Amino acid sequence: MQAIDAATVHRLCAGQVIVDLATSVKELLENSLDAQATHVEVKLKDSGLTSITITDNGHGIDTSSFSTLCRKHWTSKISRFEDLEHVSTFGFRGEALSSLCSVAQVTITTATRDSAPMGTELEYNMSGELTKQTQVARERGTTVRLTQLFAKWPVRHQDLKKNIRREYLRLVSLVEQYAIISDNVRVSLINQTRTGTVTHVRTVVQSDRLTRLLSVIGASLRPHMARIEHDSTQDGDVKIDGYISQPIPEAGRSGSDKQYLSVNNRPCDVPHIKRLINETYRAYCPAKYPVFAISITLNAQTIDVNLTPDKRTILIRHEAVVLDALRKALGRVLEPEESVFSVNRVQTQIVAPSETVGGSSVQQQNVAPEHGDNAETGKRTVTVETSVPGVIRCFADDRTEPSRKRTANSVPEPNPVHSKKLKDPLAQPTVSAPRTRPTPALPTQPTASKKLQTMVIGNCRNRIQNDLCSWSQTRTRMQRKHARHMARLEESQDRSMHSEDIADAERGGVQNTDDPEQASRALSRLIHKTDFARMSVIGQFNHGFI
């Protein structure tokens, strides 16, 4: 056995830290945010194949750190391993700049508050050693420029050129995550190609998280985004805050590309948490995936972020508690609410003897109020379920005495419907129910049972428009329509049964004949749907039956 030389060790370790285009930009973007910058610009030329430039207005790099800036495991974030329990910065391993020097040509221009408007341009070799230092004009902040990315790594360089579009889209998604979670920071991503310059990400400094999220996913989703919150006092030290799209088709996406999760304000990948969110959402909207930006805050001592060099994979000590808290928060946002409707008593009036309804005449009289739980106030209770978006299913408790049953042809007068939420029994906002088109049953005698009706209310659940409804009037109208349909059906059957062609069919069908008139009459005869019950299959041709 023999020891590996320092240069080989450096290249071996660097290949694990900087693996693609996205991780190279991620390390520099995190350094800019750790420097308390309020403006970070990521500018690529030819999607990163030619150059990558990250410019910020942070506090800059002190002159004493120039020579050790790109050395392996030199950092200002921590001084011992125990500091990881309280680290609040994105980076802490001291590997980013050193690894970048191994895979690309690195040039850094920086200036502090004291040295501005004079700055310093620094150049480093593959080992992270300072090779050139030049005085340049520069405002406070730092600019890092990478060129010839993976030029000395032939396999990775070839893969980057071959899949540059896929790598660039992955970079855009990563920058979007940092743009959403960064408060009071303007983040922009610009790509300069031969066809022009395109800005893919741009946020505003003075904006809330929802505004930054909409700048990434599109402002058209603003009406469909719901706030998700969870108080940390309910489940230990778990705090959940963010936004998720409503479980309706127009708010979801066909893929899971616009899903942003952060733990302790650090973008990360936690498969169990994302799986829970997607499964809960797809239980209400199976055809779509949610759009969400959710931030989970935990006790720093209960998570481990030092698993991989990119620090995107983390371990949570009490993951079951976090999942349970997230499940509760999602349930409060996605699950529909139940309501109770207080419906006015329906006054029924019988038509006068001179008037006829459906061919029968009846006498006129008044019907007394229905007896039930609210007999004194003349009201009855209707329980409403809103399990389907835009549909309310009403269960009306009809309890009428046998002596006061309504007739089948009674014409009710419509009455307004008032609603009140179950969650707040004191508040009674008054709204009107929509006009409904229930599916009535066949004429039967009313009994003391719950009657199911369905009301379609636009595109959103629990929203009621101004209109009137009457179940009895609709049932009477449908009964008349059913009677007319049956009469037309019987008349059609009578005509077909007396026709000569049907008689021939009953005797076994039309036989082969040389008589043109008989053949023409057989081919033009009327076939009714009831005739198919008397037919039999005698052959098959081209996947069809004769």
Phi, psi and omega in degrees: 000151178213156182284143177278137182293160187297322181295319179292319178299319181298317181288323178297315181289323181296326179293342177271336182273311180255103186251340182201187181295319184295317182291328178294320178286323182301315182297319180287324178295320178294322177298321179293319178291324176294334178278010177061040177283148176254356177215118179234125179241124177254116183237124180245148174244122184059045178060023177101352180291325181271308182200158175227126182231126177241120183240135179221170177245039179286195185281355176081182184245131181289151183299327182292345183259005184298314186287333183255007187298320184252022176276154183292130175062034169254123184209157176253006186275318181223162178237342177210167187296326182296342179290346179297333181292341183235011183292136181242002180261162178290314182257153177200354186272341181070034183245344191297300184295323179297319179289325178296324178297332181281334184251354182204171174271122188250130174229128184238131174240126187216156176206141178261179179298325183282326185271338181297143011271018176258129180237184183228134175258126185241138176237139184232152178269187184294334180274358180087015179268140180289125182248335183209141181221124185225141177276129180222167176279131182197134172284173183298134180138190184220141174234125178245127182239127179248133175228159178055050181294127180060024180294328180263012175238086191303318183293314180291323179295319178293319178294322179296317180293323182290321185244040185295325180293316178297318180294323180290320178296324175294323177294319179300316179298321180292316179296325178299320179299314180290328178293326182287319186275348185272107178281140176059033178227132175264117181246133179224146178233121184235135178239122181253118180238182180291338180271349180147186181249132183235132176257116184263332180224133174202120178245167181255145183297303182272081181210152177274177185294323180296319179296320178293322177296317180292331177292342179265315186265345180114137183289344181293342180271002182303315180292345186254007180265134182243142180280133177243127184220152175209129182281136182291341182285345183279326183225068176067234185252038181256126176229129183237133179210142178161199183221147178217146181287149179292150183282064176229151186302322184287348180259341181272178180231158180283345178228173182257040185275338181253061180231119187237119182237137177222143177239122185054043178061028177238117177301132184207172179242112176239098187303321183295323181289315179295324178295319178297317181296315182293318180293320179294318180293316183288349172291336179256334179221082190297334188273355186229162173251149183281157168254123183211155171224100187241132178245128180246128179249123181233168172295128184300336181281352181259005179230155178234114182258359185263053180261316181233159180299328180278351174061025177267342176261124184231161174244137179245128185294312181250066183293327180297323178294320179295317179296321179294318178295321178293323178297319178295317181295320178293323179297322180292334183268318189268327184288139178288156180262145175269149182227162174237127181256130174263111189255133177295151178297139180269117177280128181249130180236128180276140181292157182293160181300330182287341181267146180240143178232113179067027176090002180234143179251143182225173180265160183264133176201167179257145180254134181288164180299151180289149178266138181183202180294329182246046183293328182290321182271354179072033181231161176227160185259135178237119177273136187241131173250137180237057182281338180246131180303126176086002182231132177243129178254118186258132175248101183268130180270096180266113177229100181241147178288149181302327182285348183239030178290148177280152175278163184292334185254020180289149181246104183279162175259134181290149179224149180291155179243134181246147184235155174210144184281149177288327186293332181231088184291343182280322181279130181231072176294136183261122175225169181249146180278155182279165172290131186247160176233075182287160177264103186281158175274172176293160184302118177221165178282136180294138178234168182278078180215169179278132182254128182268124175233158181234132178240124176267124188236071172068215186255352184235147183278154177063024177244126188243131180265165181281113179191178180238158180219151177208114183288319185294319180296319178294319180297320179295319180296319180290327177296318179295319179297320179295321180294319178296320180296316180295323179294317178295324179295315179296321179296320179294321179294320179298318180295319183288326182290333181268359181282155182292325181294320180293324178297318177298321180296323179292333180274005176121002178096170181280129180274163176298137184211154176265000181279113182300322182294318180293321178294319179295320179294324180291321181286336182261005182289154182278128177251120180266157182297337178286344180288337183293338178292337182260003180269160177224151182279123180246355180181174181223138181215121174054053178063019176234170183244144175254000000 
